[in-house]
Amino acid sequence: MRLRDADDSPVRVVLVFEGDRSRLSPRNAMLSELAQAVTGEPLPYATLMYVWSNQRPVGDVIVNPRTDRIRKLVVQSGGDKLKHWLDYERDIRSDFERVFGEPPGALVGLGLMTDSDNTGAHTQAWYGPVKLSTSRGTEAEGGTF
């Protein structure tokens, strides 16, 4: 997942955050401006992906090869849990601070993704309900999922 030509994962939960764009590196600011010129939308300030990896250890942080504003946190590794329903609970704020070294801005997007286009493999994943809640257990943006 660290290489452009092999950047696939059978399961991804994608969280998109806003933030202080003045902190972007010149390269990332240029990429965001280019994206806005082409699509009408700037790149998100930061994207945290929870991923399942075939080989990387749980807890590993993978920086996207195209921009360091996308980082993947491995939450499951290997094939021993294939064909099992798994539930996860994550402290999004803590995970974001760990992988980016700063507090998160507003959560502005959430996506689910199964991806095998780069490796040409066949994969299938099933996703269940995604619930965002505060640490007090009430539903809200931020907190745990």
GROMACS elastic network, one bead per residue, 0.5 to 0.9 nm:
[ bonds ]
;  ai    aj funct       b0    kb
    1     4     6  0.74470   500
    1     5     6  0.84790   500
    1     6     6  0.56680   500
    1     8     6  0.59811   500
    1     9     6  0.74026   500
    1    53     6  0.79242   500
    1    56     6  0.87125   500
    1    62     6  0.71415   500
    1    63     6  0.86702   500
    1    64     6  0.77450   500
    1    65     6  0.85468   500
    1    72     6  0.87339   500
    2     5     6  0.88866   500
    2     6     6  0.73984   500
    2     7     6  0.63684   500
    2    62     6  0.61658   500
    2    63     6  0.66353   500
    2    64     6  0.61708   500
    2    65     6  0.59771   500
    3     6     6  0.53758   500
    3     7     6  0.58147   500
    3    64     6  0.79485   500
    3    65     6  0.60573   500
    4     7     6  0.53955   500
    4    64     6  0.81380   500
    4    65     6  0.59925   500
    4    66     6  0.74826   500
    4   118     6  0.80088   500
    5     8     6  0.85338   500
    5   118     6  0.54677   500
    5   119     6  0.71644   500
    6   116     6  0.85501   500
    6   117     6  0.86343   500
    6   118     6  0.53075   500
    6   119     6  0.55618   500
    7    64     6  0.83188   500
    7    65     6  0.85960   500
    7   115     6  0.84034   500
    7   116     6  0.81706   500
    7   117     6  0.86190   500
    7   118     6  0.63781   500
    7   119     6  0.78401   500
    8    11     6  0.89129   500
    8    53     6  0.86001   500
    8   114     6  0.81294   500
    8   115     6  0.52097   500
    8   116     6  0.51068   500
    8   117     6  0.70265   500
    8   118     6  0.62906   500
    8   119     6  0.68590   500
    9    12     6  0.65990   500
    9    51     6  0.64855   500
    9    52     6  0.60690   500
    9    53     6  0.61460   500
    9    54     6  0.80651   500
    9   113     6  0.83149   500
    9   114     6  0.64416   500
    9   115     6  0.53819   500
    9   116     6  0.65687   500
    9   123     6  0.89322   500
   10    51     6  0.78582   500
   10    52     6  0.63909   500
   10    53     6  0.76231   500
   10    54     6  0.87881   500
   10   113     6  0.77867   500
   10   115     6  0.56218   500
   10   116     6  0.68828   500
   10   123     6  0.60773   500
   10   124     6  0.69141   500
   10   125     6  0.65857   500
   11    50     6  0.80988   500
   11    51     6  0.56882   500
   11    52     6  0.54263   500
   11    53     6  0.83019   500
   11   112     6  0.76343   500
   11   113     6  0.60965   500
   11   114     6  0.50507   500
   11   115     6  0.73372   500
   11   124     6  0.86183   500
   11   125     6  0.64875   500
   11   126     6  0.86454   500
   11   127     6  0.86585   500
   12    49     6  0.61868   500
   12    50     6  0.55073   500
   12    52     6  0.67983   500
   12    72     6  0.88269   500
   12   111     6  0.80546   500
   12   112     6  0.57536   500
   12   113     6  0.50270   500
   12   114     6  0.63281   500
   12   115     6  0.81620   500
   13    48     6  0.83354   500
   13    49     6  0.55508   500
   13    50     6  0.50962   500
   13    51     6  0.66745   500
   13   110     6  0.73473   500
   13   111     6  0.59180   500
   13   113     6  0.65462   500
   14    47     6  0.69116   500
   14    48     6  0.60190   500
   14    50     6  0.65178   500
   14    51     6  0.86140   500
   14    72     6  0.88888   500
   14   109     6  0.79338   500
   14   110     6  0.54991   500
   14   112     6  0.60508   500
   14   113     6  0.75089   500
   15    46     6  0.84809   500
   15    47     6  0.56493   500
   15    48     6  0.51971   500
   15    49     6  0.61306   500
   15    50     6  0.83302   500
   15   107     6  0.70578   500
   15   108     6  0.78211   500
   15   109     6  0.57994   500
   15   111     6  0.65974   500
   16    44     6  0.64126   500
   16    45     6  0.77435   500
   16    46     6  0.60654   500
   16    48     6  0.65194   500
   16    49     6  0.86072   500
   16   106     6  0.85125   500
   16   107     6  0.58969   500
   16   108     6  0.56454   500
   16   110     6  0.62266   500
   16   111     6  0.84393   500
   17    44     6  0.63752   500
   17    45     6  0.59971   500
   17    46     6  0.52407   500
   17    47     6  0.61342   500
   17    48     6  0.80795   500
   17   104     6  0.67779   500
   17   105     6  0.56865   500
   17   106     6  0.54854   500
   17   108     6  0.54596   500
   17   109     6  0.70034   500
   18    21     6  0.82817   500
   18    44     6  0.62334   500
   18    46     6  0.65974   500
   18    47     6  0.89562   500
   18   104     6  0.76878   500
   18   105     6  0.50209   500
   18   106     6  0.53379   500
   18   107     6  0.66210   500
   18   108     6  0.66955   500
   19    22     6  0.88151   500
   19    23     6  0.84734   500
   19    44     6  0.83965   500
   19    45     6  0.54445   500
   19    46     6  0.73480   500
   19   104     6  0.70659   500
   19   106     6  0.72006   500
   20    23     6  0.58132   500
   20    24     6  0.77355   500
   20    45     6  0.74740   500
   20   105     6  0.79457   500
   21    24     6  0.53626   500
   21    25     6  0.89765   500
   21    29     6  0.76087   500
   21    45     6  0.65150   500
   22    25     6  0.82693   500
   22    29     6  0.83819   500
   23    29     6  0.89365   500
   24    27     6  0.78766   500
   24    28     6  0.57877   500
   24    29     6  0.56516   500
   24    45     6  0.79333   500
   24    69     6  0.86317   500
   25    28     6  0.52155   500
   25    29     6  0.60588   500
   25    30     6  0.85104   500
   26    29     6  0.50800   500
   26    30     6  0.60982   500
   26    31     6  0.86456   500
   27    30     6  0.51480   500
   27    31     6  0.62525   500
   27    32     6  0.86820   500
   27    67     6  0.85645   500
   28    32     6  0.60981   500
   28    33     6  0.85410   500
   28    43     6  0.88506   500
   28    67     6  0.68168   500
   28    68     6  0.80573   500
   28    69     6  0.76674   500
   29    32     6  0.51175   500
   29    33     6  0.61729   500
   29    34     6  0.85870   500
   29    43     6  0.89187   500
   30    33     6  0.50807   500
   30    34     6  0.60859   500
   30    35     6  0.85701   500
   31    34     6  0.50542   500
   31    35     6  0.61290   500
   31    36     6  0.85880   500
   31    42     6  0.84848   500
   31    43     6  0.75449   500
   31    67     6  0.84728   500
   32    35     6  0.50762   500
   32    36     6  0.61813   500
   32    37     6  0.86529   500
   32    41     6  0.83025   500
   32    44     6  0.78381   500
   32    45     6  0.86110   500
   33    36     6  0.50283   500
   33    37     6  0.61697   500
   33    38     6  0.86877   500
   33    41     6  0.85949   500
   33    42     6  0.61377   500
   33    43     6  0.78623   500
   34    37     6  0.50565   500
   34    38     6  0.62435   500
   34    39     6  0.84994   500
   34    42     6  0.78224   500
   34    43     6  0.88622   500
   35    38     6  0.51911   500
   35    39     6  0.57757   500
   35    40     6  0.72040   500
   35    41     6  0.64465   500
   35    42     6  0.55232   500
   35    43     6  0.62409   500
   36    39     6  0.52615   500
   36    43     6  0.71748   500
   37    40     6  0.56928   500
   37    41     6  0.75940   500
   37    42     6  0.80887   500
   38    41     6  0.80078   500
   39    42     6  0.78593   500
   41    44     6  0.87030   500
   42    45     6  0.85275   500
   43    46     6  0.83110   500
   44    47     6  0.67970   500
   44    69     6  0.81861   500
   44   108     6  0.87812   500
   45    69     6  0.67546   500
   45    70     6  0.89025   500
   45   105     6  0.86333   500
   46    68     6  0.86248   500
   46    70     6  0.59709   500
   46    71     6  0.81288   500
   46   100     6  0.84387   500
   46   104     6  0.84201   500
   46   105     6  0.87262   500
   47    69     6  0.62375   500
   47    71     6  0.64015   500
   47    72     6  0.83682   500
   48    69     6  0.84023   500
   48    70     6  0.60920   500
   48    71     6  0.53042   500
   48    72     6  0.59105   500
   48    73     6  0.73958   500
   48    92     6  0.89132   500
   48    95     6  0.85228   500
   48    96     6  0.68383   500
   48    99     6  0.81789   500
   48   100     6  0.88427   500
   49    70     6  0.75261   500
   49    71     6  0.62192   500
   49    73     6  0.60965   500
   49    74     6  0.84120   500
   50    71     6  0.87586   500
   50    72     6  0.57731   500
   50    74     6  0.59879   500
   50    75     6  0.62289   500
   50    76     6  0.88973   500
   51    72     6  0.63390   500
   51    73     6  0.60384   500
   51    75     6  0.59358   500
   51    76     6  0.69884   500
   51    77     6  0.87140   500
   52    56     6  0.86499   500
   52    58     6  0.85761   500
   52    73     6  0.86308   500
   52    74     6  0.58200   500
   52    75     6  0.60146   500
   52    77     6  0.56649   500
   52    78     6  0.79643   500
   53    56     6  0.56054   500
   53    57     6  0.77345   500
   53    58     6  0.83110   500
   53    74     6  0.64169   500
   53    75     6  0.80734   500
   53    76     6  0.63591   500
   53    78     6  0.64249   500
   53    79     6  0.89542   500
   54    57     6  0.87033   500
   54    76     6  0.83814   500
   54    77     6  0.53684   500
   54    79     6  0.67322   500
   55    77     6  0.61460   500
   55    78     6  0.58785   500
   56    59     6  0.85946   500
   56    60     6  0.65905   500
   56    62     6  0.89878   500
   56    74     6  0.71042   500
   56    76     6  0.87116   500
   56    77     6  0.62553   500
   56    78     6  0.80020   500
   57    60     6  0.56542   500
   57    74     6  0.68225   500
   57    75     6  0.83541   500
   57    76     6  0.76938   500
   57    77     6  0.59232   500
   57    78     6  0.84071   500
   58    61     6  0.88254   500
   58    73     6  0.78793   500
   58    75     6  0.51697   500
   58    76     6  0.55899   500
   58    77     6  0.59403   500
   59    73     6  0.61637   500
   59    74     6  0.52605   500
   59    75     6  0.62359   500
   59    76     6  0.84648   500
   60    72     6  0.80970   500
   60    73     6  0.59132   500
   60    74     6  0.54262   500
   60    75     6  0.82767   500
   61    71     6  0.66908   500
   61    72     6  0.55612   500
   61    74     6  0.65306   500
   61    99     6  0.66578   500
   62    65     6  0.88520   500
   62    70     6  0.86722   500
   62    71     6  0.56455   500
   62    73     6  0.64842   500
   62    74     6  0.79058   500
   62    99     6  0.89358   500
   63    66     6  0.86267   500
   63    67     6  0.75945   500
   63    68     6  0.55874   500
   63    69     6  0.78919   500
   63    70     6  0.63581   500
   63    72     6  0.64125   500
   64    67     6  0.55728   500
   64    68     6  0.57273   500
   64    69     6  0.75781   500
   64    70     6  0.54410   500
   64    71     6  0.57960   500
   64    72     6  0.74334   500
   65    68     6  0.72249   500
   65    70     6  0.87630   500
   66    69     6  0.88358   500
   66    70     6  0.83575   500
   67    70     6  0.61138   500
   67    71     6  0.86800   500
   68    71     6  0.66411   500
   69   100     6  0.81885   500
   71    99     6  0.69528   500
   71   100     6  0.79128   500
   72    99     6  0.82559   500
   73    95     6  0.81201   500
   73    99     6  0.76867   500
   74    77     6  0.70717   500
   75    88     6  0.84442   500
   76    81     6  0.85018   500
   77    80     6  0.83205   500
   77    81     6  0.85404   500
   78    81     6  0.75056   500
   78    82     6  0.84451   500
   79    82     6  0.53550   500
   80    83     6  0.88190   500
   80    84     6  0.89790   500
   81    84     6  0.55830   500
   81    85     6  0.82380   500
   81    86     6  0.80914   500
   82    85     6  0.83999   500
   85   126     6  0.85125   500
   87   128     6  0.87016   500
   88   145     6  0.73950   500
   89   144     6  0.62846   500
   89   145     6  0.52925   500
   90    93     6  0.88181   500
   90    94     6  0.85370   500
   90    95     6  0.76262   500
   90   143     6  0.81887   500
   90   144     6  0.50701   500
   90   145     6  0.55364   500
   91    94     6  0.54578   500
   91    95     6  0.61168   500
   91    96     6  0.85921   500
   91   135     6  0.81590   500
   91   142     6  0.86474   500
   91   143     6  0.59488   500
   91   145     6  0.71923   500
   92    95     6  0.50563   500
   92    96     6  0.59551   500
   92    97     6  0.85040   500
   92   104     6  0.87528   500
   92   142     6  0.66607   500
   92   143     6  0.57419   500
   92   144     6  0.54649   500
   92   145     6  0.73157   500
   93    96     6  0.51862   500
   93    97     6  0.61919   500
   93    98     6  0.85888   500
   93   103     6  0.68968   500
   93   104     6  0.64082   500
   93   142     6  0.69175   500
   93   143     6  0.63529   500
   93   144     6  0.78904   500
   94    97     6  0.51537   500
   94    98     6  0.61290   500
   94    99     6  0.87660   500
   94   103     6  0.81893   500
   94   143     6  0.89449   500
   95    98     6  0.50408   500
   95    99     6  0.62567   500
   95   100     6  0.84823   500
   96    99     6  0.53392   500
   96   100     6  0.58091   500
   96   101     6  0.74666   500
   96   102     6  0.73861   500
   96   103     6  0.68237   500
   96   104     6  0.61893   500
   97   100     6  0.53756   500
   97   103     6  0.52240   500
   97   104     6  0.68585   500
   98   101     6  0.55545   500
   98   102     6  0.77703   500
   98   103     6  0.89897   500
   99   102     6  0.83973   500
  100   103     6  0.79662   500
  100   104     6  0.84704   500
  104   107     6  0.77989   500
  104   142     6  0.89513   500
  105   108     6  0.88569   500
  106   141     6  0.81359   500
  106   142     6  0.78237   500
  107   110     6  0.80469   500
  107   141     6  0.66200   500
  107   142     6  0.65642   500
  108   141     6  0.88729   500
  112   127     6  0.78865   500
  113   125     6  0.88504   500
  114   123     6  0.74487   500
  114   124     6  0.70681   500
  114   125     6  0.65773   500
  115   118     6  0.80951   500
  115   122     6  0.89974   500
  115   123     6  0.76175   500
  115   124     6  0.89408   500
  116   119     6  0.56933   500
  116   120     6  0.57749   500
  116   121     6  0.54941   500
  116   122     6  0.65364   500
  116   123     6  0.66888   500
  117   120     6  0.52021   500
  117   121     6  0.72173   500
  117   122     6  0.87255   500
  118   121     6  0.81144   500
  119   122     6  0.89104   500
  127   130     6  0.83227   500
  130   145     6  0.64173   500
  131   139     6  0.72806   500
  131   140     6  0.87466   500
  131   144     6  0.79423   500
  131   145     6  0.52754   500
  132   138     6  0.84577   500
  132   139     6  0.57303   500
  132   140     6  0.58347   500
  132   141     6  0.59552   500
  132   142     6  0.65466   500
  132   143     6  0.64961   500
  132   144     6  0.57274   500
  133   136     6  0.75909   500
  133   137     6  0.55875   500
  133   138     6  0.52207   500
  133   141     6  0.64988   500
  133   142     6  0.65812   500
  133   143     6  0.51771   500
  133   144     6  0.54048   500
  133   145     6  0.64750   500
  134   137     6  0.54041   500
  134   138     6  0.55508   500
  134   139     6  0.62490   500
  134   140     6  0.59471   500
  134   141     6  0.72795   500
  134   142     6  0.62663   500
  134   144     6  0.62091   500
  134   145     6  0.89265   500
  135   138     6  0.75637   500
  135   142     6  0.88990   500
  135   143     6  0.55611   500
  135   144     6  0.66457   500
  136   139     6  0.88612   500
  136   143     6  0.86599   500
  137   140     6  0.89105   500
  137   143     6  0.86778   500
  137   144     6  0.86123   500
  139   143     6  0.87236   500
  140   143     6  0.74629   500
  141   144     6  0.88448   500
  142   145     6  0.84396   500
